Amino acid sequence: MTKKEFIAAVIKASKTACSVKCTEATLNSAFDIIKKQVKKGKKASYPGFGIFSLKKRKARKGRNPQTGEEIKIKASKSVGFKPSAGFKNYL
């Protein structure tokens, strides 16, 4: 689903007279808030949907699959998502 299709689906599901621009601005704001919360190391949760959180990976050793040479993998950050029980049951 593309962003354009997603916005159209939200408008259709909400059954409101909100414009495409209004809906897009609202969704962009919601996702920006989630990104800012996760970046701060806080959880962003939406009841019935799930929780977004920051995941930190420690530096570790790995292997180059082509040469077998040992390499250092830097520490990194990622986003984790844990679906709510209701969302899991829906699937």
FENDAQUI-V866022 format. One record per helix or strand. SS is the DSSP state (h for helix, s for strand). FROM is the first residue (numbers start at 1). TO is the last residue. Records with the same first field share a line. If there is no record, write none. Layout:
# FENDAQUI-V866022
SS->FROM-TO ; FROM-TO
This chain:
# FENDAQUI-V866022
h->3-14 ; 20-39 ; 85-90
s->44-46 ; 50-57 ; 60-63 ; 70-73 ; 76-83
